Amino acid sequence: MTCRCHQQRGEGFAEKYWLPLNTPVLDGEGQVHYLIHKVEEVTRQQQTEADLREEHRRLKGSPGHRAYRFI
């Protein structure tokens, strides 16, 4: 889930990534009694994964790249 939020310092906007987690709490009859909602910011993780994908693409296209298949 992506949320575009205003920066507190400076001008403009910063793109933030959030991971919403919802956990139902059931009563004795198995009915939802409560819903626990937790949101975790994962912006750094998303950026790291994007950087790794880009580096992989860059290395894959380099002249010295060799593909190996392990069986």
Secondary structure as UniProt FT lines:
FT   STRAND          2..6
FT   STRAND          13..26
FT   TURN            28..29
FT   STRAND          32..41
FT   HELIX           43..60
FT   TURN            63..64
//
